Amino acid sequence: MPDALTIYRHRSHDPAFGALTSQQGMMVREITHAELWPSEPRDLMYTDHPPMWFADGHFSFSSDQKRLLFQDKLGRRVEIELASGSIQHQN
């Protein structure tokens, strides 16, 4: 299954590499849909494009800006630690 979310961390620019480029991030982690919602049945529908799992959901950041918070349209919540990509499911 394709990744649902990829987290990147800003990498400080080293002048020794020359001018800034558009590739200034370091990948922290790729997260699959199954990791976000492990109890959700899979293979219910086949399409020719990735599912829009985030549709009608709400993204925000924690007050300290260290976690990405997401609540889906069913009210399920997940917190993703941006530094490590670790996932915590909230009830």
N, C-alpha and C positions, 0 to 999 in steps of 0.2 A: 504494500500500500504506500502511496506517495506521502511525503512529509506534509503535515498540516501547517507547521510553523517552523521557521528557522530563525535562530537568535544569533545576532552578531554583536560583538563588542567593538567600540571605537578603538582604533589603534593609533597611538601618537605618531605623528609624522617625523620621520628621520630625514633631515635635510641631505644626508649623504646619498639618498635615493633620488634626488632631483625634485622636480616639480610635483605638486600634489596630483594624485590620480583619483579616479572614481572608486578605486578598490582600496579603501582605507579601513575596512573592517576585518576582524578575525572571527571566524565562526566559533560560537560557543557550543551550540547543540542543534540538532535537527530533531523535531518532536513529531511523532506520528499521531494520527487521529485515534488509534487504539490506545495510546498512552494517555491522551486527554480524557477519553471516555471509555475505559476498559470494559464496562458492563454493557455497552451498546452493541446490539446485534450487528454483524457485518454482512456484507453481500446481500443486502435486501433489495438493492437496485443497481443495475448496471447502466452506466452512461459513458459518453465519449469524452467526458471532462471530469476533473476532480470535483467532489461535492463541496458546496459552499457551507462548510460546517459552522462558520461564524455568522451566517445570515440571521438577522433579527436578534443578535446578541449584543453585549456591551463590553467594550474594552476600557480599562483605566489602569493607572499606575498607583502603587501604594504611596502613602504620604512621604516616605523616605526615598522614593523613586528606584527602589531596588527590586521590586516585584511587579510583574504584569498580572493584572487581575482580569478574568473573563467570566461573564455570566451568560449562559445561553438562554434561548427563548423558553426553555422548560424550567429555568431557575437554578440549574446546576452551576456550581461555581468551581473555578480552578485558579490556583495561584502558581505562577512560574517565577522562580528565583532567576533573575537575569544573569547573575555572575556565573552560575553553574548550570542552569537549565533544569534544575530539580523541580518536580511537580508535586503540589499538594492539592488534594481534592477537599473541598469544603462542603459540608451538608447544611 
